[in-house]
Amino acid sequence: MNVISPSRPFPAERLKTRALELGFNLVGLTPAQPSPRLSAYLDWIDRGMHGSMGYMARPDRVQRRRDLSIILPGARSLVLVGLDYTTELIPPEVLNDPARGRIAAYAWGMDYHDILTPKLEALAEWLRVESGQRLSHRVYVDTGALLERSHAQQAGLGFTGKNTMLIHPRRGSSFFLGEILTDLEFDAYDTPQRETMCGRCTRCLSACPTAAFPRPHVLDARRCISYLTIEHKGSLDPGLRPLLGNWVYGCDVCQDVCPFQRFALPSTAAALYPTDLNRVAPRLVDLLALDESRFRQQYDKSPIIRIRRERLIRNACIAAGNWGDDAAAPALLALLQDDSPLVRGHAAWGLWRVWGERARPALETYLQHETDEMTRHEVSKITLSD
């Protein structure tokens, strides 16, 4: 073992070599300083574009973004890693089939948190041993008060696209990010990538089904399909529901149309590959019929398990309404008796979209027994007075 003296910075190239050996596809280093995009982030919060993600505006989290030493006293460095998640090439006719619920590509396999976190901890442990120091560190995968895309840009991992995604010039944007915040100093840090390389291209802005980009490099989460189907826990805006198409978990539109995506490389992580078509585009009639037990069985170890059955079925009800086929009606009728008022309300909306006036008798009967006042109001307004 070649132990580095505690008084000397650790060799960056040794760290990078080890990160690649552990299976990461990208690795970069940047000093533990506030993100240069912090003021833009605070303006985004002030405009309410974070929607119902109140944790993003919490004063304590804002302070941590201003000063990373609040997260980790003595923080000197950020290690940024990337892991590609491009897997199968699914035919467009499958993905765009309105009878199927579409799932974002990053969620086709195992939960990425469970893949990246152990690798990051292993890398941190290796650093502790090899440096010979009492290393302090924090590991993050899509968590914590870090503006990770901005820090990754500072570490040379890519530039910020007009769709706000981090884009690597030679591998697109289909990769996960993870971080190690540490008090270890390195002998070299990476040169920041250019802030943007989009030029005049606006494909992502034009392709967004819900017009979620008020201007380049700014995403209004309140209109984003990924936010609506994953992060938002309540009822979805009736005006936006028809725009969601068949998406039931996340969205890939602004990434798929990006010219840099043609450089995306197949993932080297076998666990990220889908085991069957249900992990990619399950039939809506099957989704609508999922009870709690079958939901947990089908999406065990998938990131989808995190939104729980209620939100997935809510999303499937919207997709079924957008499909508009009679085949979805029996399942939607059954969901009017679901334990969740959120599911019941969206099932009523979906049934009205499928049957129109034919749904009136069933919905009038349903409303006589609905005990949740918010759901009663919503169903009365959206359906019976449509």
Buried (B, 14 or more C-beta within 10 A) or exposed (E): EEEBEEEEBBBBEBBBEBBEEBBBBBBBBBBBBBBBBBEBBBEBBEEEBBBEBEEBBEEEBBEBBEEBEBBBEEBBBBBBBBBBBBBBEBEEEEBEBBBBBBBBBBBBBBBBBEBBBEBBEBBBEBBBEBBBBEBBBBBBBBEBBBBBBBBBBBBBBBBBBBBBBBBBEEBBBBBBBBBBBBBBBBBEBBEBBEEBBBEEBBBBBEBBBBEBBEEBBBBBBBBBBBBBBBBBEEBBEBEBBEBBBBBBBBBBBBBBBBEBBEBBBBBEBEEBBBEEBBBBBBBBBBBBBBEEEEBEEBBEEBBBBEBBBBBBBBBBBBBBBBBEEEEBBEBBBEBBEBEBBBBBBBBBBBBBBBBEEEBBEBBEEBBEEBEBEEBBEBBBEBBBEE
